[in-house]
Amino acid sequence: MCDANVKIAVKEFDKTTLRKTETEEKCTLPTKAEIDEEKKINEQEPGRMVNEEVTRFNMKKLRKTKTEERNPLPTKEEIETEKKINQEEPARMVNDEVTRFNMNKLRKTKTDEKNPLPSNDDIVAEKKLTKGGCK
């Protein structure tokens, strides 16, 4: 439909075929008076609104949970022994890791240069072009 046809269709539309409905607001917005009252309360007692929410909270709605530590932190003794080992032989830990490393786990790779450096001929050619163009 072009614009003219739409305009004609709108003008000729029979409004009596529409059904009567009532609008129901499910989430009403606060009035200006309610907002001003809340601002005053927050200015006088900044933590009051939060405290009221906390005191009204129903603790029975919470479910019991069991917390399981999967990666517990080391104890003070464990930290101290590790510090002593590192102070006595700092390179020992690194050497142990190197000797335990399994070279068979490495895979062969092929390096593919994506941005190669220019050759000497390319550099000379570019120098000739820039000397001839800029004077």
Sequence and secondary structure as in RCSB ss.txt:
>XXXX:A:sequence
MCDANVKIAVKEFDKTTLRKTETEEKCTLPTKAEIDEEKKINEQEPGRMVNEEVTRFNMKKLRKTKTEERNPLPT
KEEIETEKKINQEEPARMVNDEVTRFNMNKLRKTKTDEKNPLPSNDDIVAEKKLTKGGCK
>XXXX:A:secstr
  HHHHHHHHHH  GGGS       SS    HHHHHHHHHHHHH TTHHHHHHHHH  GGGS       SS    
HHHHHHHHHHHHH HHHHHHHHHHH  GGG        SS    HHHHHHHHHHHHHH  
